[in-house]
Amino acid sequence: MAKHDAAALDKLYNNRLLVPECMDMLQRWTQDSSAARQTVDCKLDVAYGLGDKEKVDIFPSTSSKTSSPNAAPVLIFIHGGYWRSLDKADQSFLAPAFTKEGSCVVIPNYSLCPEVRVSDIVLQLVNAVAWVYKNIDKYGGDPKRITVAGHSAGGHLVAMLLSCLWQKHDATLPANVVKNALSISGLFEMETPMHSPYLQDSLHLTAAEVKRISPAWMPAPKQGQLYSVVGGDESPEFLRHNQLIQDDWGKSTVPVSEQLPGLNHFTVLESLCQPESRLHQLAQELLKK
């Protein structure tokens, strides 16, 4: 394949075509998420900013393992959808597996392309995480133990958050607001996606923006670690991105770069809430650090 063969890139990045049953899975996520919100304690649509989409859903720990106030580690989960689709309401199904094991789960929303740029989304989520740091103790979470996780576009965004220079954003924040990150099927350089018409039609990336929002082209973060995983059955582009971030940031910053056998772009996320799965165990490992 030529480096920027548009037709080939479209085939490699269009996961909905690569996984024909994905629409059934997305519908199940929505149904299971609705059920989760009705059966577990949650605080919905808590504002972290002024925009319509700048809200979070908070799922406090329901476990007796969290025996003292403000003791729960915090998992912030960022949804995918190629920066242009899906919603926090589609991801609530992930929360119960973690709240019952002692974590506080926060799922933020963000504005979508093409109404905003990807760089705008990055800043929105910086604001969301800063809000969580300053407020999560009210919901039983420990602001000193924040792990961010994300799927697909969310996997890109968590790498950006781990790289954030927090004290330049807000001098009242510590340098290590985010302790660790878990990227699931993340994208780490944005030049190649820019040449896929399937994506570029709504992302409208520019060369200058690509330089600012490609984690693999940035210096490795000075604090925290990133675990990067991808489904073993995903396209070669997603497998490449998964290895790229470890190659560029180094194994000390990215000690885990794994392909999870038998999983595609959608089933890999579902494995996050399966306690026996490798992915769930990796998430718990980060939360306990």
Backbone hydrogen bonds, N-H to C=O, Kabsch-Sander energy under -0.5 kcal/mol:
donor,donor_aa,acceptor,acceptor_aa,energy
5,D,2,A,-1.6
6,A,4,H,-1.0
9,L,5,D,-2.7
10,D,6,A,-2.3
11,K,7,A,-1.6
12,L,8,A,-1.7
13,Y,9,L,-2.1
14,N,10,D,-1.6
15,N,13,Y,-1.7
17,L,14,N,-0.8
18,L,14,N,-1.8
19,V,15,N,-2.0
22,C,19,V,-2.3
23,M,20,P,-0.6
24,D,21,E,-0.6
25,M,21,E,-1.5
26,L,22,C,-2.9
27,Q,23,M,-2.1
28,R,24,D,-2.0
29,W,25,M,-2.4
30,T,26,L,-2.0
31,Q,27,Q,-2.2
32,D,28,R,-3.2
33,S,29,W,-2.3
34,S,30,T,-2.0
35,A,31,Q,-2.1
36,A,32,D,-2.1
37,R,33,S,-2.2
38,Q,34,S,-1.1
39,T,35,A,-0.9
39,T,36,A,-0.8
40,V,36,A,-1.8
43,K,58,I,-2.8
44,L,42,C,-0.5
46,V,56,V,-2.9
47,A,45,D,-0.5
48,Y,54,E,-2.1
49,G,54,E,-1.4
54,E,51,G,-1.0
55,K,53,K,-2.3
56,V,46,V,-2.6
57,D,107,I,-2.1
58,I,43,K,-2.9
59,F,105,V,-3.4
62,T,99,T,-1.7
63,S,99,T,-0.7
66,T,63,S,-1.3
67,S,65,K,-1.3
71,A,68,S,-1.2
72,A,140,G,-1.8
74,V,145,R,-3.0
75,L,104,C,-2.9
76,I,74,V,-0.6
76,I,147,T,-2.7
77,F,75,L,-0.6
77,F,106,V,-2.6
78,I,149,A,-2.7
79,H,77,F,-0.5
79,H,108,P,-0.5
84,R,81,G,-1.9
85,S,81,G,-0.7
90,D,87,D,-1.9
91,Q,88,K,-1.9
94,L,91,Q,-2.0
95,A,92,S,-1.8
98,F,94,L,-0.5
98,F,95,A,-1.8
99,T,95,A,-2.4
100,K,96,P,-2.1
101,E,98,F,-0.8
102,G,99,T,-1.4
103,S,98,F,-2.3
104,C,73,P,-2.9
105,V,59,F,-2.5
105,V,103,S,-0.5
106,V,75,L,-2.7
107,I,57,D,-2.8
109,N,55,K,-2.6
113,C,83,W,-3.0
115,E,112,L,-0.9
116,V,112,L,-0.9
121,I,117,R,-1.7
122,V,118,V,-2.2
123,L,119,S,-1.7
124,Q,120,D,-2.3
125,L,121,I,-2.3
126,V,122,V,-1.9
127,N,123,L,-2.3
128,A,124,Q,-2.1
129,V,125,L,-2.6
130,A,126,V,-2.3
131,W,127,N,-2.3
132,V,128,A,-2.3
133,Y,129,V,-2.6
134,K,130,A,-1.9
135,N,131,W,-1.5
135,N,132,V,-0.5
136,I,132,V,-2.7
138,K,135,N,-1.9
139,Y,136,I,-1.8
140,G,137,D,-1.3
141,G,136,I,-2.3
142,D,72,A,-3.1
145,R,142,D,-2.0
147,T,74,V,-2.9
147,T,145,R,-0.6
148,V,180,N,-2.3
149,A,76,I,-3.1
150,G,182,L,-1.9
151,H,78,I,-1.7
152,S,184,I,-3.1
154,G,151,H,-2.5
155,G,152,S,-0.5
156,H,152,S,-1.5
157,L,153,A,-2.2
158,V,154,G,-2.1
159,A,155,G,-1.1
160,M,156,H,-1.8
161,L,157,L,-2.1
162,L,158,V,-2.2
163,S,159,A,-1.3
164,C,160,M,-0.5
164,C,161,L,-0.9
166,W,164,C,-1.3
168,K,165,L,-1.2
169,H,165,L,-1.4
170,D,166,W,-2.7
173,L,170,D,-2.2
177,V,174,P,-0.7
179,K,146,I,-2.9
179,K,177,V,-0.6
180,N,146,I,-1.0
181,A,225,Q,-2.4
182,L,148,V,-2.4
183,S,227,Y,-3.0
184,I,150,G,-2.7
184,I,182,L,-0.5
185,S,183,S,-0.6
185,S,229,V,-3.3
187,L,152,S,-0.7
194,M,190,M,-1.4
195,H,191,E,-0.7
195,H,192,T,-1.7
196,S,193,P,-1.9
199,L,196,S,-1.3
200,Q,196,S,-3.3
201,D,197,P,-1.8
202,S,199,L,-1.7
203,L,199,L,-2.1
204,H,200,Q,-1.8
210,V,206,T,-2.7
211,K,207,A,-1.6
212,R,208,A,-1.1
212,R,209,E,-0.6
213,I,209,E,-1.6
216,A,188,F,-2.6
217,W,214,S,-1.7
218,M,215,P,-1.9
225,Q,179,K,-0.6
226,L,253,T,-2.8
227,Y,181,A,-2.7
228,S,226,L,-0.5
228,S,256,V,-2.8
229,V,183,S,-2.7
230,V,258,E,-1.8
232,G,260,L,-3.4
233,D,263,L,-2.6
234,E,231,G,-1.8
238,F,235,S,-0.6
239,L,235,S,-1.9
240,R,236,P,-2.3
241,H,237,E,-2.5
242,N,238,F,-2.0
243,Q,239,L,-1.6
244,L,240,R,-2.5
245,I,241,H,-1.6
246,Q,242,N,-0.7
247,D,243,Q,-2.4
248,D,244,L,-2.6
249,W,245,I,-2.4
250,G,246,Q,-2.2
253,T,250,G,-0.5
254,V,250,G,-2.7
256,V,226,L,-0.7
257,S,255,P,-0.5
258,E,228,S,-2.1
260,L,230,V,-3.1
260,L,258,E,-0.6
263,L,260,L,-1.3
268,V,264,N,-1.8
270,E,266,F,-1.6
271,S,267,T,-1.6
272,L,269,L,-1.9
273,C,270,E,-1.1
274,Q,271,S,-1.6
277,S,274,Q,-2.8
280,H,271,S,-0.6
281,Q,277,S,-1.9
282,L,278,R,-2.1
283,A,279,L,-2.2
284,Q,280,H,-2.4
285,E,281,Q,-2.0
286,L,282,L,-2.0
287,L,283,A,-2.2
288,K,284,Q,-1.5
289,K,286,L,-1.1
